[in-house]
Amino acid sequence: MLLREIYEMVISRGIEADPRGKEVVFRDLERRKNIYSEMKEEEKEFFDMESLKNPYADTRILNGTGDEDIRCALVGIDMEIGEVLLADRLSSRGKKIDLIISHHPEGRAYANFYEVMHMQADILNKFGVPINIAEDLLISRIKEVERKLSPVNHTRATDVAKLLGIPFLCVHTPTDNMVTGYLQRLFDEKKPDTIEDILKTLREIPEYREGIKNNAGPKILLGSKERRAGKIFVDMTGGTEGSKEIFDSLANSGVGTIVGMHLSEEHRKKAEKSHINVVIAGHISSDNLGMNLMLDEIEKIAPLEVLPCSGFRRFNRV
C-alpha cells in the first residue's frame, strides 16, 4: 500500500467517524475552499493546500512523497527523536522500517493542532449545548492553546526523519474520532446504570485491560461507584481539553457523566461544582484503542506489518 493511500484512507475513516457528522465536516471544507478562492495571490503562497481536503490539521504526512510502498510500520503514541533513531537502528539491523506512524502530532501538524478544537463546538451542540455558548466559551481556550504552542521547537523529530530518509505520518483526530464513536455507541447500547457499570464495560476492552496491568487503567475522577451514570458524554476528540467553563452548560443539557481521556485540575474543580460525574478511561489506553481501530481498517485493504513501540500495543480485531 502506498503512503498516500494510507493517508487518504485515514482521513476518509476519520470523516466517517467524526461525531459532528459528515454533513458538517463537508460544510466546513467548503468554507475553507471559499476562503482560499477569495485570497490574494501573495496570501495563497503560505496557504495549507492539504486543508482543502483534510479537515484535521493535526494529521499529516510529515516526511515522504506519498509514493513510497509501505509494508512495515513502526507505530507509537509519541514518536519523537528517540523513536526515529530506533526506526533507523532497526533498519540497519535488517528489519526495514518503511514508515513511522505517530498518534500525537509532530512537526507542522503539532504547530497548529489547536485548529481542530473548533469541532468541539458542534459536538457540544449535539449534546444540547447552544452553539452560541459553545463557540463563545471555546474561542478563548483555543487562543490559550495557540499561545502555549507558539514557542515550541516543533520540527525536531521531523528534521531527523528527513535527514535519515524515513517516511513519517501522524494520525491524531481521525483515530480520536474512532475511539469516541466506538465508546459512545457501546454506552448507548449497553446503557450502564451506575459508574461501576461504566468501569465494568471499559474493563472488557483489551486496551483498557492492558492499561490496568500498567497501573494506568480507568478510574473515577468525580463521583462514586454507586452513583447513577445518567446521560453519558464520551469526550475524547477535538485536539485537547476545551473550555473549563463548559460544565454548567453540559449539566443543564442533561449530561450526567463524562467519560474522557484526561482532565486537568482546573477542569476537575469546575466539573465538580456542576455535579457532573467524570470517569477517566485513560489517555494512552484510549489512544491505543483509536489507533488499533484505524490499523484494522488499513489491514482490511492491504497487509501491514506493525511494530508497536512508545506506549502502543497492537490488538487486532480484523
C-alpha positions in Angstrom: 0.0 0.0 0.0 1.3 3.4 -0.9 1.9 6.1 1.8 -0.6 8.4 0.1 -3.2 5.7 0.1 -2.8 5.1 3.8 -3.0 8.9 4.4 -6.2 9.3 2.3 -7.8 6.3 3.9 -7.1 7.6 7.4 -8.7 11.0 6.5 -11.7 9.2 5.0 -12.2 7.0 8.0 -11.8 9.9 10.3 -14.6 11.8 8.5 -16.9 8.8 8.6 -16.3 8.5 12.4 -16.5 12.3 13.0 -19.1 12.9 15.8 -20.2 16.1 14.1 -21.5 14.1 11.1 -20.3 14.1 7.5 -22.5 17.0 6.5 -20.9 19.4 9.0 -17.4 18.3 8.0 -18.0 18.8 4.3 -19.7 22.1 5.0 -16.5 23.3 6.8 -14.3 22.1 4.0 -16.4 24.0 1.5 -16.0 27.2 3.7 -12.3 26.6 3.6 -12.3 26.4 -0.2 -14.2 29.7 -0.3 -11.7 31.4 1.9 -8.9 30.2 -0.4 -10.6 31.3 -3.5 -11.0 34.8 -2.1 -7.4 35.2 -1.1 -4.9 37.4 -2.8 -2.1 35.6 -4.8 0.6 36.6 -2.3 -1.5 35.1 0.6 -2.0 31.8 -1.3 1.7 31.1 -1.2 1.5 30.2 2.5 -1.9 28.5 2.5 -2.0 24.9 3.6 -3.4 23.2 0.5 -4.0 19.9 2.4 -6.6 21.7 4.5 -8.9 21.9 1.4 -9.5 18.1 1.6 -8.2 17.2 5.0 -10.3 18.7 7.9 -7.8 17.7 10.6 -4.8 20.0 11.0 -3.1 17.5 13.3 -2.9 14.7 10.8 -0.3 15.0 8.0 2.4 13.3 6.0 5.4 14.8 7.8 8.1 13.3 5.6 7.7 11.4 2.3 6.4 12.0 -1.2 3.4 9.7 -0.7 4.6 7.3 -3.4 6.5 5.1 -1.0 5.4 1.4 -0.8 4.6 0.7 2.8 4.9 -2.9 4.1 6.2 -2.4 7.7 5.5 0.5 10.0 6.9 1.4 13.4 3.9 2.7 15.3 3.7 4.5 18.6 1.8 7.1 20.6 4.6 9.6 20.8 7.2 9.3 18.0 10.0 11.7 18.7 13.7 11.8 18.1 14.4 8.6 20.1 11.8 6.7 18.2 13.0 8.0 14.8 16.5 6.8 15.7 15.0 3.5 16.7 13.5 3.1 13.3 16.9 3.8 11.7 18.6 1.4 14.0 16.1 -1.4 13.3 16.6 -0.9 9.6 20.3 -1.1 9.9 19.9 -4.4 11.7 17.9 -5.8 8.9 14.3 -5.0 9.9 13.4 -2.4 7.3 11.1 0.2 8.5 9.1 1.8 5.7 7.1 4.2 7.8 6.9 5.8 11.2 3.3 6.4 12.4 2.8 8.6 15.4 -0.5 9.2 17.1 0.3 12.5 18.7 1.2 15.2 16.1 4.7 16.3 15.3 6.2 19.0 13.1 3.8 21.4 11.4 0.9 19.2 12.4 1.7 20.0 16.0 2.4 23.7 15.5 -1.3 24.4 14.7 -3.2 21.4 16.0 -5.4 23.8 18.0 -7.2 24.4 14.7 -9.1 21.1 15.2 -10.5 22.3 18.5 -13.2 24.3 16.7 -15.0 21.0 16.1 -15.8 20.8 19.8 -18.5 23.4 19.4 -20.5 21.3 17.1 -20.0 18.2 19.3 -21.2 20.1 22.3 -24.2 21.4 20.3 -25.2 17.8 19.5 -25.3 17.1 23.3 -27.7 20.0 23.8 -25.3 23.0 24.5 -26.5 26.0 22.5 -24.0 26.7 19.7 -23.5 30.3 20.6 -22.5 29.3 24.2 -20.2 26.5 22.9 -18.4 28.8 20.4 -18.1 31.7 22.8 -16.5 29.6 25.6 -14.3 27.7 23.2 -12.6 30.6 21.4 -10.6 31.9 24.5 -9.4 28.3 25.2 -8.2 27.9 21.6 -6.3 31.1 21.8 -4.7 29.9 25.1 -3.5 26.7 23.5 -2.2 28.6 20.5 -0.1 30.8 22.8 1.3 27.8 24.6 2.4 26.2 21.3 4.0 29.3 19.7 7.4 29.0 21.4 7.7 25.2 20.8 10.6 23.8 18.6 8.1 21.5 16.8 10.3 20.3 13.9 12.9 18.4 15.8 11.7 14.8 15.2 10.6 15.5 11.6 14.0 17.1 10.8 15.7 13.8 12.0 13.3 11.7 9.9 14.2 13.8 6.8 17.9 13.5 7.4 17.6 9.7 7.7 15.1 9.5 4.8 12.4 7.8 6.8 8.7 8.5 5.8 6.7 9.9 8.7 3.0 10.1 9.3 1.0 11.4 12.3 -2.7 10.5 12.8 -4.4 12.3 15.7 -8.0 13.4 15.4 -9.1 10.7 12.9 -8.3 8.0 15.5 -9.7 10.0 18.3 -12.9 10.2 16.4 -12.9 6.4 16.0 -12.4 5.7 19.8 -15.1 8.4 20.6 -17.6 6.7 18.3 -16.7 3.2 19.4 -17.3 4.0 23.1 -20.3 6.3 22.6 -22.1 3.5 20.6 -21.1 1.0 23.3 -22.5 3.0 26.1 -25.6 4.0 24.2 -26.2 0.3 23.5 -25.4 -1.1 27.0 -26.9 1.8 28.9 -24.8 1.4 32.1 -26.8 2.3 35.1 -24.0 3.2 37.5 -20.5 4.5 37.4 -19.3 1.0 38.3 -21.2 -0.3 35.3 -19.2 2.1 33.1 -15.9 0.8 34.6 -17.0 -2.8 34.0 -17.7 -2.0 30.4 -14.3 -0.4 29.9 -12.6 -3.4 31.6 -13.9 -5.7 28.9 -11.9 -3.8 26.2 -8.3 -5.2 25.7 -6.7 -1.8 25.5 -8.1 -0.8 28.9 -7.2 -4.2 30.4 -3.6 -3.6 29.3 -3.8 -0.1 30.9 -4.8 -1.7 34.2 -1.8 -4.0 34.1 0.4 -0.9 33.7 -1.3 0.9 36.5 -3.0 3.3 34.1 -6.5 1.9 33.8 -9.9 3.5 34.0 -10.6 5.5 37.2 -13.4 7.5 38.8 -12.3 11.2 39.0 -15.6 12.6 40.2 -18.4 10.6 41.7 -18.5 7.1 43.2 -19.2 3.6 42.0 -22.8 3.6 43.3 -23.8 6.9 41.7 -26.2 6.8 38.7 -24.5 7.5 35.4 -27.3 9.3 33.7 -26.7 10.6 30.2 -23.1 9.7 29.1 -20.9 12.0 27.1 -17.7 10.4 25.6 -15.4 13.4 25.3 -12.2 12.1 23.6 -11.8 14.1 20.4 -11.2 17.7 19.3 -7.5 18.1 19.8 -7.2 18.7 23.6 -9.3 19.9 26.6 -11.9 22.5 25.8 -13.1 25.4 28.0 -13.3 24.8 31.7 -16.4 26.9 31.8 -18.5 24.5 29.8 -19.6 22.1 32.5 -22.6 24.1 33.7 -24.0 24.1 30.1 -23.4 20.3 29.9 -25.2 19.7 33.2 -28.1 21.9 32.1 -28.3 19.9 28.8 -28.8 16.7 30.8 -25.3 15.2 30.8 -24.7 13.2 34.0 -21.3 11.6 33.3 -18.3 12.5 31.1 -16.0 9.6 30.0 -12.8 11.2 28.9 -9.1 10.6 28.4 -7.8 13.1 30.9 -8.9 16.2 32.8 -6.8 19.0 34.3 -7.2 20.0 37.9 -8.9 23.3 37.0 -11.4 21.4 34.8 -12.0 18.9 37.5 -12.9 21.6 40.0 -15.4 23.2 37.6 -16.9 19.8 36.8 -17.3 19.1 40.5 -19.2 22.3 41.1 -21.5 21.4 38.2 -22.2 18.0 39.9 -21.0 16.0 36.8 -19.5 12.5 37.3 -16.2 12.1 35.5 -14.6 8.7 34.5 -11.1 8.9 33.2 -10.8 5.9 30.8 -7.0 6.6 30.4 -5.2 8.7 27.9 -2.7 6.3 26.4 -5.2 3.3 26.6 -7.8 5.4 24.7 -5.2 6.4 22.1 -4.3 2.7 21.8 -7.9 1.8 21.1 -8.3 4.5 18.4 -5.0 3.6 16.7 -5.9 -0.1 16.7 -9.3 0.6 15.2 -7.6 2.6 12.4 -4.9 0.0 11.8 -7.7 -2.6 11.5 -9.2 -0.5 8.7 -5.8 -0.3 6.9 -5.3 -4.1 7.2 -8.7 -4.8 5.7 -7.3 -3.3 2.5 -3.7 -4.4 2.4 -1.3 -6.3 4.8 0.8 -4.1 7.0 3.4 -5.4 9.5 3.1 -3.3 12.6 6.0 -2.9 15.1 4.5 -1.3 18.3 6.5 0.9 20.5 6.3 4.1 22.6 3.3 3.1 24.6 1.4 1.4 21.8 0.2 -2.2 21.9 -1.4 -3.9 18.9 -4.8 -5.6 19.4 -6.1 -6.8 16.1 -9.9 -7.1 15.6 -9.8 -8.0 11.9 
